[in-house]
Amino acid sequence: MADPGSIQDIPIGGDGIRLGQFLKFAGLLDSGGMVKEAIADGDVLVNGEVDRRRGRQLQPGDIVTFMERSVRVTR
């Protein structure tokens, strides 16, 4: 996992966002197909653990990591 000092905060408009949507919104992946594949392959971590649920509801404070880049959900 990336160094905590390198975590980028990504503000969302509401209280929560789905993992698949957030990966695109944060610029970690470009398309829904790429998101689906990355999640299915176990390449996406949420709070340091593999999560294979595209529809997982993220909350402010959650940290998503893909390819050594970490971003935090914020309001």
PDB file of N, CA, C, O and CB in Angstrom:
ATOM      1  N   MET A   1       0.845  -1.183   0.000  1.00  0.00           N
ATOM      2  CA  MET A   1       0.000   0.000   0.000  1.00  0.00           C
ATOM      3  C   MET A   1       0.889   1.244   0.000  1.00  0.00           C
ATOM      4  O   MET A   1       2.001   1.237   0.527  1.00  0.00           O
ATOM      5  CB  MET A   1      -0.960  -0.001   1.225  1.00  0.00           C
ATOM      6  N   ALA A   2       0.378   2.281  -0.591  1.00  0.00           N
ATOM      7  CA  ALA A   2       1.148   3.516  -0.711  1.00  0.00           C
ATOM      8  C   ALA A   2       1.377   4.141   0.665  1.00  0.00           C
ATOM      9  O   ALA A   2       0.630   3.882   1.609  1.00  0.00           O
ATOM     10  CB  ALA A   2       0.427   4.513  -1.639  1.00  0.00           C
ATOM     11  N   ASP A   3       2.405   4.955   0.763  1.00  0.00           N
ATOM     12  CA  ASP A   3       2.700   5.691   1.980  1.00  0.00           C
ATOM     13  C   ASP A   3       1.516   6.586   2.325  1.00  0.00           C
ATOM     14  O   ASP A   3       0.994   7.271   1.445  1.00  0.00           O
ATOM     15  CB  ASP A   3       3.995   6.524   1.822  1.00  0.00           C
ATOM     16  N   PRO A   4       1.070   6.598   3.605  1.00  0.00           N
ATOM     17  CA  PRO A   4      -0.093   7.407   3.977  1.00  0.00           C
ATOM     18  C   PRO A   4       0.029   8.877   3.584  1.00  0.00           C
ATOM     19  O   PRO A   4      -0.985   9.530   3.339  1.00  0.00           O
ATOM     20  CB  PRO A   4      -0.316   7.313   5.455  1.00  0.00           C
ATOM     21  N   GLY A   5       1.243   9.406   3.519  1.00  0.00           N
ATOM     22  CA  GLY A   5       1.428  10.791   3.128  1.00  0.00           C
ATOM     23  C   GLY A   5       1.090  11.046   1.672  1.00  0.00           C
ATOM     24  O   GLY A   5       0.902  12.196   1.275  1.00  0.00           O
ATOM     25  N   SER A   6       1.009   9.986   0.863  1.00  0.00           N
ATOM     26  CA  SER A   6       0.743  10.152  -0.562  1.00  0.00           C
ATOM     27  C   SER A   6      -0.723   9.914  -0.927  1.00  0.00           C
ATOM     28  O   SER A   6      -1.058   9.829  -2.108  1.00  0.00           O
ATOM     29  CB  SER A   6       1.618   9.213  -1.354  1.00  0.00           C
ATOM     30  N   ILE A   7      -1.586   9.808   0.058  1.00  0.00           N
ATOM     31  CA  ILE A   7      -3.008   9.576  -0.197  1.00  0.00           C
ATOM     32  C   ILE A   7      -3.657  10.888  -0.629  1.00  0.00           C
ATOM     33  O   ILE A   7      -3.546  11.907   0.053  1.00  0.00           O
ATOM     34  CB  ILE A   7      -3.719   8.996   1.066  1.00  0.00           C
ATOM     35  N   GLN A   8      -4.332  10.844  -1.768  1.00  0.00           N
ATOM     36  CA  GLN A   8      -5.009  12.027  -2.301  1.00  0.00           C
ATOM     37  C   GLN A   8      -6.467  12.014  -1.858  1.00  0.00           C
ATOM     38  O   GLN A   8      -7.137  10.988  -1.981  1.00  0.00           O
ATOM     39  CB  GLN A   8      -4.907  12.079  -3.855  1.00  0.00           C
ATOM     40  N   ASP A   9      -6.963  13.121  -1.351  1.00  0.00           N
ATOM     41  CA  ASP A   9      -8.371  13.245  -0.969  1.00  0.00           C
ATOM     42  C   ASP A   9      -9.206  13.567  -2.203  1.00  0.00           C
ATOM     43  O   ASP A   9      -8.861  14.456  -2.982  1.00  0.00           O
ATOM     44  CB  ASP A   9      -8.558  14.341   0.120  1.00  0.00           C
ATOM     45  N   ILE A  10     -10.308  12.837  -2.376  1.00  0.00           N
ATOM     46  CA  ILE A  10     -11.236  13.059  -3.491  1.00  0.00           C
ATOM     47  C   ILE A  10     -12.616  13.356  -2.899  1.00  0.00           C
ATOM     48  O   ILE A  10     -13.278  12.453  -2.386  1.00  0.00           O
ATOM     49  CB  ILE A  10     -11.285  11.808  -4.462  1.00  0.00           C
ATOM     50  N   PRO A  11     -13.051  14.615  -2.968  1.00  0.00           N
ATOM     51  CA  PRO A  11     -14.369  14.949  -2.426  1.00  0.00           C
ATOM     52  C   PRO A  11     -15.503  14.457  -3.330  1.00  0.00           C
ATOM     53  O   PRO A  11     -15.446  14.577  -4.554  1.00  0.00           O
ATOM     54  CB  PRO A  11     -14.484  16.457  -2.229  1.00  0.00           C
ATOM     55  N   ILE A  12     -16.526  13.902  -2.692  1.00  0.00           N
ATOM     56  CA  ILE A  12     -17.724  13.461  -3.417  1.00  0.00           C
ATOM     57  C   ILE A  12     -18.869  14.385  -3.033  1.00  0.00           C
ATOM     58  O   ILE A  12     -18.797  15.084  -2.022  1.00  0.00           O
ATOM     59  CB  ILE A  12     -18.077  11.959  -3.098  1.00  0.00           C
ATOM     60  N   GLY A  13     -19.908  14.388  -3.827  1.00  0.00           N
ATOM     61  CA  GLY A  13     -21.007  15.309  -3.614  1.00  0.00           C
ATOM     62  C   GLY A  13     -21.921  14.968  -2.461  1.00  0.00           C
ATOM     63  O   GLY A  13     -22.548  15.864  -1.897  1.00  0.00           O
ATOM     64  N   GLY A  14     -22.020  13.694  -2.087  1.00  0.00           N
ATOM     65  CA  GLY A  14     -22.963  13.292  -1.046  1.00  0.00           C
ATOM     66  C   GLY A  14     -22.277  12.531   0.066  1.00  0.00           C
ATOM     67  O   GLY A  14     -21.083  12.697   0.317  1.00  0.00           O
ATOM     68  N   ASP A  15     -23.060  11.690   0.729  1.00  0.00           N
ATOM     69  CA  ASP A  15     -22.534  10.927   1.861  1.00  0.00           C
ATOM     70  C   ASP A  15     -21.842   9.637   1.436  1.00  0.00           C
ATOM     71  O   ASP A  15     -21.043   9.089   2.195  1.00  0.00           O
ATOM     72  CB  ASP A  15     -23.649  10.606   2.822  1.00  0.00           C
ATOM     73  N   GLY A  16     -22.138   9.143   0.234  1.00  0.00           N
ATOM     74  CA  GLY A  16     -21.548   7.880  -0.190  1.00  0.00           C
ATOM     75  C   GLY A  16     -21.503   7.777  -1.700  1.00  0.00           C
ATOM     76  O   GLY A  16     -22.154   8.540  -2.413  1.00  0.00           O
ATOM     77  N   ILE A  17     -20.715   6.810  -2.178  1.00  0.00           N
ATOM     78  CA  ILE A  17     -20.580   6.557  -3.609  1.00  0.00           C
ATOM     79  C   ILE A  17     -20.208   5.093  -3.770  1.00  0.00           C
ATOM     80  O   ILE A  17     -19.537   4.525  -2.908  1.00  0.00           O
ATOM     81  CB  ILE A  17     -19.509   7.501  -4.276  1.00  0.00           C
ATOM     82  N   ARG A  18     -20.636   4.481  -4.859  1.00  0.00           N
ATOM     83  CA  ARG A  18     -20.301   3.075  -5.092  1.00  0.00           C
ATOM     84  C   ARG A  18     -18.855   2.957  -5.581  1.00  0.00           C
ATOM     85  O   ARG A  18     -18.333   3.846  -6.253  1.00  0.00           O
ATOM     86  CB  ARG A  18     -21.277   2.441  -6.122  1.00  0.00           C
ATOM     87  N   LEU A  19     -18.231   1.843  -5.228  1.00  0.00           N
ATOM     88  CA  LEU A  19     -16.828   1.617  -5.556  1.00  0.00           C
ATOM     89  C   LEU A  19     -16.552   1.774  -7.045  1.00  0.00           C
ATOM     90  O   LEU A  19     -15.603   2.462  -7.422  1.00  0.00           O
ATOM     91  CB  LEU A  19     -16.406   0.240  -5.103  1.00  0.00           C
ATOM     92  N   GLY A  20     -17.359   1.151  -7.896  1.00  0.00           N
ATOM     93  CA  GLY A  20     -17.140   1.250  -9.338  1.00  0.00           C
ATOM     94  C   GLY A  20     -17.201   2.681  -9.841  1.00  0.00           C
ATOM     95  O   GLY A  20     -16.387   3.089 -10.670  1.00  0.00           O
ATOM     96  N   GLN A  21     -18.154   3.436  -9.346  1.00  0.00           N
ATOM     97  CA  GLN A  21     -18.289   4.842  -9.736  1.00  0.00           C
ATOM     98  C   GLN A  21     -17.096   5.652  -9.251  1.00  0.00           C
ATOM     99  O   GLN A  21     -16.578   6.507  -9.970  1.00  0.00           O
ATOM    100  CB  GLN A  21     -19.592   5.435  -9.178  1.00  0.00           C
ATOM    101  N   PHE A  22     -16.667   5.375  -8.023  1.00  0.00           N
ATOM    102  CA  PHE A  22     -15.574   6.145  -7.433  1.00  0.00           C
ATOM    103  C   PHE A  22     -14.266   5.921  -8.180  1.00  0.00           C
ATOM    104  O   PHE A  22     -13.489   6.860  -8.355  1.00  0.00           O
ATOM    105  CB  PHE A  22     -15.403   5.778  -5.964  1.00  0.00           C
ATOM    106  N   LEU A  23     -14.012   4.699  -8.622  1.00  0.00           N
ATOM    107  CA  LEU A  23     -12.773   4.424  -9.357  1.00  0.00           C
ATOM    108  C   LEU A  23     -12.681   5.286 -10.614  1.00  0.00           C
ATOM    109  O   LEU A  23     -11.604   5.778 -10.954  1.00  0.00           O
ATOM    110  CB  LEU A  23     -12.690   2.933  -9.732  1.00  0.00           C
ATOM    111  N   LYS A  24     -13.800   5.469 -11.301  1.00  0.00           N
ATOM    112  CA  LYS A  24     -13.805   6.332 -12.486  1.00  0.00           C
ATOM    113  C   LYS A  24     -13.758   7.804 -12.078  1.00  0.00           C
ATOM    114  O   LYS A  24     -12.993   8.578 -12.653  1.00  0.00           O
ATOM    115  CB  LYS A  24     -15.054   6.057 -13.353  1.00  0.00           C
ATOM    116  N   PHE A  25     -14.561   8.196 -11.101  1.00  0.00           N
ATOM    117  CA  PHE A  25     -14.629   9.586 -10.646  1.00  0.00           C
ATOM    118  C   PHE A  25     -13.264  10.092 -10.183  1.00  0.00           C
ATOM    119  O   PHE A  25     -12.896  11.236 -10.448  1.00  0.00           O
ATOM    120  CB  PHE A  25     -15.647   9.722  -9.511  1.00  0.00           C
ATOM    121  N   ALA A  26     -12.519   9.233  -9.490  1.00  0.00           N
ATOM    122  CA  ALA A  26     -11.208   9.614  -8.952  1.00  0.00           C
ATOM    123  C   ALA A  26     -10.111   9.549 -10.009  1.00  0.00           C
ATOM    124  O   ALA A  26      -8.977   9.954  -9.752  1.00  0.00           O
ATOM    125  CB  ALA A  26     -10.843   8.713  -7.781  1.00  0.00           C
ATOM    126  N   GLY A  27     -10.441   9.043 -11.193  1.00  0.00           N
ATOM    127  CA  GLY A  27      -9.457   8.969 -12.266  1.00  0.00           C
ATOM    128  C   GLY A  27      -8.504   7.787 -12.166  1.00  0.00           C
ATOM    129  O   GLY A  27      -7.465   7.769 -12.826  1.00  0.00           O
ATOM    130  N   LEU A  28      -8.850   6.801 -11.345  1.00  0.00           N
ATOM    131  CA  LEU A  28      -7.995   5.625 -11.228  1.00  0.00           C
ATOM    132  C   LEU A  28      -8.157   4.704 -12.437  1.00  0.00           C
ATOM    133  O   LEU A  28      -7.207   4.038 -12.849  1.00  0.00           O
ATOM    134  CB  LEU A  28      -8.314   4.863  -9.938  1.00  0.00           C
ATOM    135  N   LEU A  29      -9.351   4.672 -12.995  1.00  0.00           N
ATOM    136  CA  LEU A  29      -9.636   3.873 -14.195  1.00  0.00           C
ATOM    137  C   LEU A  29     -10.532   4.689 -15.116  1.00  0.00           C
ATOM    138  O   LEU A  29     -11.267   5.570 -14.669  1.00  0.00           O
ATOM    139  CB  LEU A  29     -10.313   2.505 -13.825  1.00  0.00           C
ATOM    140  N   ASP A  30     -10.459   4.381 -16.421  1.00  0.00           N
ATOM    141  CA  ASP A  30     -11.145   5.208 -17.415  1.00  0.00           C
ATOM    142  C   ASP A  30     -12.530   4.719 -17.830  1.00  0.00           C
ATOM    143  O   ASP A  30     -13.359   5.521 -18.261  1.00  0.00           O
ATOM    144  CB  ASP A  30     -10.302   5.305 -18.617  1.00  0.00           C
ATOM    145  N   SER A  31     -12.795   3.416 -17.709  1.00  0.00           N
ATOM    146  CA  SER A  31     -14.068   2.909 -18.228  1.00  0.00           C
ATOM    147  C   SER A  31     -14.679   1.879 -17.292  1.00  0.00           C
ATOM    148  O   SER A  31     -14.006   1.308 -16.434  1.00  0.00           O
ATOM    149  CB  SER A  31     -13.872   2.298 -19.613  1.00  0.00           C
ATOM    150  N   GLY A  32     -15.965   1.662 -17.483  1.00  0.00           N
ATOM    151  CA  GLY A  32     -16.668   0.664 -16.693  1.00  0.00           C
ATOM    152  C   GLY A  32     -16.105  -0.732 -16.894  1.00  0.00           C
ATOM    153  O   GLY A  32     -16.048  -1.525 -15.955  1.00  0.00           O
ATOM    154  N   GLY A  33     -15.691  -1.032 -18.116  1.00  0.00           N
ATOM    155  CA  GLY A  33     -15.101  -2.342 -18.401  1.00  0.00           C
ATOM    156  C   GLY A  33     -13.796  -2.548 -17.653  1.00  0.00           C
ATOM    157  O   GLY A  33     -13.535  -3.629 -17.125  1.00  0.00           O
ATOM    158  N   MET A  34     -12.980  -1.505 -17.611  1.00  0.00           N
ATOM    159  CA  MET A  34     -11.716  -1.577 -16.873  1.00  0.00           C
ATOM    160  C   MET A  34     -11.971  -1.741 -15.378  1.00  0.00           C
ATOM    161  O   MET A  34     -11.270  -2.491 -14.699  1.00  0.00           O
ATOM    162  CB  MET A  34     -10.867  -0.317 -17.130  1.00  0.00           C
ATOM    163  N   VAL A  35     -12.979  -1.036 -14.875  1.00  0.00           N
ATOM    164  CA  VAL A  35     -13.344  -1.134 -13.458  1.00  0.00           C
ATOM    165  C   VAL A  35     -13.773  -2.560 -13.132  1.00  0.00           C
ATOM    166  O   VAL A  35     -13.308  -3.150 -12.157  1.00  0.00           O
ATOM    167  CB  VAL A  35     -14.478  -0.133 -13.107  1.00  0.00           C
ATOM    168  N   LYS A  36     -14.658  -3.105 -13.951  1.00  0.00           N
ATOM    169  CA  LYS A  36     -15.170  -4.456 -13.720  1.00  0.00           C
ATOM    170  C   LYS A  36     -14.030  -5.474 -13.681  1.00  0.00           C
ATOM    171  O   LYS A  36     -13.986  -6.332 -12.800  1.00  0.00           O
ATOM    172  CB  LYS A  36     -16.185  -4.838 -14.811  1.00  0.00           C
ATOM    173  N   GLU A  37     -13.115  -5.372 -14.634  1.00  0.00           N
ATOM    174  CA  GLU A  37     -11.991  -6.306 -14.713  1.00  0.00           C
ATOM    175  C   GLU A  37     -11.052  -6.158 -13.513  1.00  0.00           C
ATOM    176  O   GLU A  37     -10.647  -7.158 -12.921  1.00  0.00           O
ATOM    177  CB  GLU A  37     -11.214  -6.088 -16.014  1.00  0.00           C
ATOM    178  N   ALA A  38     -10.707  -4.932 -13.156  1.00  0.00           N
ATOM    179  CA  ALA A  38      -9.785  -4.698 -12.043  1.00  0.00           C
ATOM    180  C   ALA A  38     -10.359  -5.223 -10.724  1.00  0.00           C
ATOM    181  O   ALA A  38      -9.644  -5.821  -9.920  1.00  0.00           O
ATOM    182  CB  ALA A  38      -9.470  -3.201 -11.920  1.00  0.00           C
ATOM    183  N   ILE A  39     -11.651  -4.992 -10.514  1.00  0.00           N
ATOM    184  CA  ILE A  39     -12.289  -5.462  -9.286  1.00  0.00           C
ATOM    185  C   ILE A  39     -12.363  -6.989  -9.282  1.00  0.00           C
ATOM    186  O   ILE A  39     -12.049  -7.619  -8.272  1.00  0.00           O
ATOM    187  CB  ILE A  39     -13.703  -4.852  -9.139  1.00  0.00           C
ATOM    188  N   ALA A  40     -12.773  -7.585 -10.395  1.00  0.00           N
ATOM    189  CA  ALA A  40     -12.871  -9.043 -10.487  1.00  0.00           C
ATOM    190  C   ALA A  40     -11.520  -9.716 -10.282  1.00  0.00           C
ATOM    191  O   ALA A  40     -11.445 -10.798  -9.700  1.00  0.00           O
ATOM    192  CB  ALA A  40     -13.446  -9.446 -11.836  1.00  0.00           C
ATOM    193  N   ASP A  41     -10.451  -9.077 -10.760  1.00  0.00           N
ATOM    194  CA  ASP A  41      -9.104  -9.635 -10.626  1.00  0.00           C
ATOM    195  C   ASP A  41      -8.516  -9.445  -9.233  1.00  0.00           C
ATOM    196  O   ASP A  41      -7.435  -9.958  -8.947  1.00  0.00           O
ATOM    197  CB  ASP A  41      -8.189  -9.007 -11.643  1.00  0.00           C
ATOM    198  N   GLY A  42      -9.213  -8.715  -8.362  1.00  0.00           N
ATOM    199  CA  GLY A  42      -8.716  -8.484  -7.008  1.00  0.00           C
ATOM    200  C   GLY A  42      -7.632  -7.427  -6.933  1.00  0.00           C
ATOM    201  O   GLY A  42      -6.831  -7.425  -5.999  1.00  0.00           O
ATOM    202  N   ASP A  43      -7.598  -6.521  -7.917  1.00  0.00           N
ATOM    203  CA  ASP A  43      -6.565  -5.489  -7.971  1.00  0.00           C
ATOM    204  C   ASP A  43      -6.930  -4.209  -7.223  1.00  0.00           C
ATOM    205  O   ASP A  43      -6.134  -3.272  -7.163  1.00  0.00           O
ATOM    206  CB  ASP A  43      -6.272  -5.156  -9.396  1.00  0.00           C
ATOM    207  N   VAL A  44      -8.136  -4.172  -6.653  1.00  0.00           N
ATOM    208  CA  VAL A  44      -8.607  -2.970  -5.953  1.00  0.00           C
ATOM    209  C   VAL A  44      -8.711  -3.280  -4.458  1.00  0.00           C
ATOM    210  O   VAL A  44      -9.308  -4.276  -4.048  1.00  0.00           O
ATOM    211  CB  VAL A  44      -9.992  -2.487  -6.522  1.00  0.00           C
ATOM    212  N   LEU A  45      -8.113  -2.400  -3.662  1.00  0.00           N
ATOM    213  CA  LEU A  45      -8.186  -2.539  -2.207  1.00  0.00           C
ATOM    214  C   LEU A  45      -9.055  -1.426  -1.639  1.00  0.00           C
ATOM    215  O   LEU A  45      -8.996  -0.283  -2.092  1.00  0.00           O
ATOM    216  CB  LEU A  45      -6.770  -2.507  -1.569  1.00  0.00           C
ATOM    217  N   VAL A  46      -9.857  -1.773  -0.646  1.00  0.00           N
ATOM    218  CA  VAL A  46     -10.619  -0.782   0.106  1.00  0.00           C
ATOM    219  C   VAL A  46     -10.179  -0.926   1.564  1.00  0.00           C
ATOM    220  O   VAL A  46     -10.351  -1.977   2.181  1.00  0.00           O
ATOM    221  CB  VAL A  46     -12.195  -0.981  -0.066  1.00  0.00           C
ATOM    222  N   ASN A  47      -9.623   0.129   2.084  1.00  0.00           N
ATOM    223  CA  ASN A  47      -9.103   0.126   3.460  1.00  0.00           C
ATOM    224  C   ASN A  47      -8.116  -1.015   3.679  1.00  0.00           C
ATOM    225  O   ASN A  47      -8.105  -1.653   4.731  1.00  0.00           O
ATOM    226  CB  ASN A  47     -10.256   0.015   4.468  1.00  0.00           C
ATOM    227  N   GLY A  48      -7.280  -1.262   2.656  1.00  0.00           N
ATOM    228  CA  GLY A  48      -6.213  -2.250   2.776  1.00  0.00           C
ATOM    229  C   GLY A  48      -6.594  -3.684   2.486  1.00  0.00           C
ATOM    230  O   GLY A  48      -5.751  -4.575   2.589  1.00  0.00           O
ATOM    231  N   GLU A  49      -7.856  -3.935   2.121  1.00  0.00           N
ATOM    232  CA  GLU A  49      -8.313  -5.297   1.849  1.00  0.00           C
ATOM    233  C   GLU A  49      -8.939  -5.380   0.464  1.00  0.00           C
ATOM    234  O   GLU A  49      -9.613  -4.451   0.018  1.00  0.00           O
ATOM    235  CB  GLU A  49      -9.320  -5.757   2.917  1.00  0.00           C
ATOM    236  N   VAL A  50      -8.707  -6.513  -0.218  1.00  0.00           N
ATOM    237  CA  VAL A  50      -9.312  -6.737  -1.537  1.00  0.00           C
ATOM    238  C   VAL A  50     -10.827  -6.712  -1.389  1.00  0.00           C
ATOM    239  O   VAL A  50     -11.378  -7.332  -0.480  1.00  0.00           O
ATOM    240  CB  VAL A  50      -8.837  -8.094  -2.158  1.00  0.00           C
ATOM    241  N   ASP A  51     -11.492  -6.001  -2.276  1.00  0.00           N
ATOM    242  CA  ASP A  51     -12.959  -5.989  -2.300  1.00  0.00           C
ATOM    243  C   ASP A  51     -13.404  -6.190  -3.735  1.00  0.00           C
ATOM    244  O   ASP A  51     -13.044  -5.407  -4.614  1.00  0.00           O
ATOM    245  CB  ASP A  51     -13.539  -4.654  -1.712  1.00  0.00           C
ATOM    246  N   ARG A  52     -14.185  -7.231  -3.978  1.00  0.00           N
ATOM    247  CA  ARG A  52     -14.625  -7.574  -5.333  1.00  0.00           C
ATOM    248  C   ARG A  52     -16.072  -7.154  -5.597  1.00  0.00           C
ATOM    249  O   ARG A  52     -16.713  -7.687  -6.502  1.00  0.00           O
ATOM    250  CB  ARG A  52     -14.476  -9.071  -5.564  1.00  0.00           C
ATOM    251  N   ARG A  53     -16.585  -6.216  -4.826  1.00  0.00           N
ATOM    252  CA  ARG A  53     -17.974  -5.757  -4.999  1.00  0.00           C
ATOM    253  C   ARG A  53     -17.984  -4.376  -5.636  1.00  0.00           C
ATOM    254  O   ARG A  53     -17.701  -3.375  -4.977  1.00  0.00           O
ATOM    255  CB  ARG A  53     -18.726  -5.728  -3.637  1.00  0.00           C
ATOM    256  N   ARG A  54     -18.313  -4.329  -6.922  1.00  0.00           N
ATOM    257  CA  ARG A  54     -18.382  -3.042  -7.634  1.00  0.00           C
ATOM    258  C   ARG A  54     -19.380  -2.103  -6.984  1.00  0.00           C
ATOM    259  O   ARG A  54     -19.191  -0.886  -6.980  1.00  0.00           O
ATOM    260  CB  ARG A  54     -18.758  -3.259  -9.102  1.00  0.00           C
ATOM    261  N   GLY A  55     -20.444  -2.673  -6.433  1.00  0.00           N
ATOM    262  CA  GLY A  55     -21.510  -1.877  -5.832  1.00  0.00           C
ATOM    263  C   GLY A  55     -21.295  -1.538  -4.372  1.00  0.00           C
ATOM    264  O   GLY A  55     -22.176  -0.961  -3.735  1.00  0.00           O
ATOM    265  N   ARG A  56     -20.135  -1.887  -3.831  1.00  0.00           N
ATOM    266  CA  ARG A  56     -19.874  -1.563  -2.423  1.00  0.00           C
ATOM    267  C   ARG A  56     -20.038  -0.067  -2.197  1.00  0.00           C
ATOM    268  O   ARG A  56     -19.510   0.747  -2.954  1.00  0.00           O
ATOM    269  CB  ARG A  56     -18.452  -2.018  -2.004  1.00  0.00           C
ATOM    270  N   GLN A  57     -20.766   0.282  -1.165  1.00  0.00           N
ATOM    271  CA  GLN A  57     -21.006   1.684  -0.843  1.00  0.00           C
ATOM    272  C   GLN A  57     -19.834   2.210  -0.022  1.00  0.00           C
ATOM    273  O   GLN A  57     -19.585   1.741   1.088  1.00  0.00           O
ATOM    274  CB  GLN A  57     -22.347   1.861  -0.073  1.00  0.00           C
ATOM    275  N   LEU A  58     -19.121   3.180  -0.570  1.00  0.00           N
ATOM    276  CA  LEU A  58     -18.006   3.809   0.136  1.00  0.00           C
ATOM    277  C   LEU A  58     -18.512   4.989   0.936  1.00  0.00           C
ATOM    278  O   LEU A  58     -19.479   5.646   0.551  1.00  0.00           O
ATOM    279  CB  LEU A  58     -16.907   4.256  -0.847  1.00  0.00           C
ATOM    280  N   GLN A  59     -17.857   5.253   2.046  1.00  0.00           N
ATOM    281  CA  GLN A  59     -18.210   6.364   2.918  1.00  0.00           C
ATOM    282  C   GLN A  59     -16.994   7.282   3.069  1.00  0.00           C
ATOM    283  O   GLN A  59     -15.863   6.842   2.862  1.00  0.00           O
ATOM    284  CB  GLN A  59     -18.700   5.849   4.307  1.00  0.00           C
ATOM    285  N   PRO A  60     -17.211   8.537   3.423  1.00  0.00           N
ATOM    286  CA  PRO A  60     -16.075   9.421   3.679  1.00  0.00           C
ATOM    287  C   PRO A  60     -15.109   8.774   4.679  1.00  0.00           C
ATOM    288  O   PRO A  60     -15.516   8.239   5.710  1.00  0.00           O
ATOM    289  CB  PRO A  60     -16.564  10.792   4.210  1.00  0.00           C
ATOM    290  N   GLY A  61     -13.831   8.842   4.343  1.00  0.00           N
ATOM    291  CA  GLY A  61     -12.798   8.232   5.173  1.00  0.00           C
ATOM    292  C   GLY A  61     -12.261   6.931   4.601  1.00  0.00           C
ATOM    293  O   GLY A  61     -11.149   6.520   4.934  1.00  0.00           O
ATOM    294  N   ASP A  62     -13.046   6.269   3.734  1.00  0.00           N
ATOM    295  CA  ASP A  62     -12.575   5.038   3.103  1.00  0.00           C
ATOM    296  C   ASP A  62     -11.411   5.348   2.164  1.00  0.00           C
ATOM    297  O   ASP A  62     -11.406   6.377   1.489  1.00  0.00           O
ATOM    298  CB  ASP A  62     -13.723   4.340   2.332  1.00  0.00           C
ATOM    299  N   ILE A  63     -10.430   4.451   2.128  1.00  0.00           N
ATOM    300  CA  ILE A  63      -9.266   4.611   1.254  1.00  0.00           C
ATOM    301  C   ILE A  63      -9.282   3.506   0.214  1.00  0.00           C
ATOM    302  O   ILE A  63      -9.343   2.322   0.544  1.00  0.00           O
ATOM    303  CB  ILE A  63      -7.937   4.586   2.068  1.00  0.00           C
ATOM    304  N   VAL A  64      -9.225   3.912  -1.052  1.00  0.00           N
ATOM    305  CA  VAL A  64      -9.244   2.983  -2.186  1.00  0.00           C
ATOM    306  C   VAL A  64      -7.862   3.011  -2.829  1.00  0.00           C
ATOM    307  O   VAL A  64      -7.310   4.077  -3.099  1.00  0.00           O
ATOM    308  CB  VAL A  64     -10.369   3.362  -3.230  1.00  0.00           C
ATOM    309  N   THR A  65      -7.308   1.813  -3.071  1.00  0.00           N
ATOM    310  CA  THR A  65      -5.986   1.702  -3.666  1.00  0.00           C
ATOM    311  C   THR A  65      -6.054   0.857  -4.926  1.00  0.00           C
ATOM    312  O   THR A  65      -6.655  -0.217  -4.942  1.00  0.00           O
ATOM    313  CB  THR A  65      -4.988   1.102  -2.667  1.00  0.00           C
ATOM    314  N   PHE A  66      -5.425   1.362  -5.987  1.00  0.00           N
ATOM    315  CA  PHE A  66      -5.290   0.628  -7.250  1.00  0.00           C
ATOM    316  C   PHE A  66      -3.933   0.978  -7.833  1.00  0.00           C
ATOM    317  O   PHE A  66      -3.594   2.154  -7.964  1.00  0.00           O
ATOM    318  CB  PHE A  66      -6.455   0.976  -8.259  1.00  0.00           C
ATOM    319  N   MET A  67      -3.158  -0.033  -8.182  1.00  0.00           N
ATOM    320  CA  MET A  67      -1.838   0.159  -8.802  1.00  0.00           C
ATOM    321  C   MET A  67      -0.966   1.124  -7.999  1.00  0.00           C
ATOM    322  O   MET A  67      -0.390   2.054  -8.562  1.00  0.00           O
ATOM    323  CB  MET A  67      -1.997   0.680 -10.232  1.00  0.00           C
ATOM    324  N   GLU A  68      -0.870   0.909  -6.709  1.00  0.00           N
ATOM    325  CA  GLU A  68      -0.024   1.695  -5.811  1.00  0.00           C
ATOM    326  C   GLU A  68      -0.434   3.157  -5.673  1.00  0.00           C
ATOM    327  O   GLU A  68       0.316   3.961  -5.119  1.00  0.00           O
ATOM    328  CB  GLU A  68       1.381   1.634  -6.284  1.00  0.00           C
ATOM    329  N   ARG A  69      -1.606   3.506  -6.167  1.00  0.00           N
ATOM    330  CA  ARG A  69      -2.139   4.863  -5.971  1.00  0.00           C
ATOM    331  C   ARG A  69      -3.322   4.772  -5.015  1.00  0.00           C
ATOM    332  O   ARG A  69      -4.250   3.993  -5.232  1.00  0.00           O
ATOM    333  CB  ARG A  69      -2.569   5.521  -7.341  1.00  0.00           C
ATOM    334  N   SER A  70      -3.279   5.565  -3.968  1.00  0.00           N
ATOM    335  CA  SER A  70      -4.339   5.540  -2.966  1.00  0.00           C
ATOM    336  C   SER A  70      -5.072   6.876  -2.929  1.00  0.00           C
ATOM    337  O   SER A  70      -4.466   7.946  -2.989  1.00  0.00           O
ATOM    338  CB  SER A  70      -3.764   5.208  -1.582  1.00  0.00           C
ATOM    339  N   VAL A  71      -6.396   6.779  -2.827  1.00  0.00           N
ATOM    340  CA  VAL A  71      -7.230   7.970  -2.730  1.00  0.00           C
ATOM    341  C   VAL A  71      -8.235   7.764  -1.597  1.00  0.00           C
ATOM    342  O   VAL A  71      -8.692   6.649  -1.343  1.00  0.00           O
ATOM    343  CB  VAL A  71      -7.960   8.264  -4.087  1.00  0.00           C
ATOM    344  N   ARG A  72      -8.566   8.868  -0.923  1.00  0.00           N
ATOM    345  CA  ARG A  72      -9.509   8.806   0.193  1.00  0.00           C
ATOM    346  C   ARG A  72     -10.795   9.515  -0.175  1.00  0.00           C
ATOM    347  O   ARG A  72     -10.779  10.606  -0.746  1.00  0.00           O
ATOM    348  CB  ARG A  72      -8.902   9.427   1.462  1.00  0.00           C
ATOM    349  N   VAL A  73     -11.907   8.883   0.158  1.00  0.00           N
ATOM    350  CA  VAL A  73     -13.224   9.476  -0.057  1.00  0.00           C
ATOM    351  C   VAL A  73     -13.417  10.564   1.006  1.00  0.00           C
ATOM    352  O   VAL A  73     -13.281  10.308   2.203  1.00  0.00           O
ATOM    353  CB  VAL A  73     -14.371   8.385   0.015  1.00  0.00           C
ATOM    354  N   THR A  74     -13.737  11.783   0.551  1.00  0.00           N
ATOM    355  CA  THR A  74     -14.046  12.863   1.483  1.00  0.00           C
ATOM    356  C   THR A  74     -15.332  13.568   1.030  1.00  0.00           C
ATOM    357  O   THR A  74     -15.776  13.405  -0.106  1.00  0.00           O
ATOM    358  CB  THR A  74     -12.859  13.876   1.575  1.00  0.00           C
ATOM    359  N   ARG A  75     -15.912  14.345   1.934  1.00  0.00           N
ATOM    360  CA  ARG A  75     -17.132  15.102   1.591  1.00  0.00           C
ATOM    361  C   ARG A  75     -16.778  16.334   0.819  1.00  0.00           C
ATOM    362  O   ARG A  75     -17.663  17.101   0.440  1.00  0.00           O
ATOM    363  CB  ARG A  75     -17.921  15.486   2.847  1.00  0.00           C
TER     364      ARG A  75
END
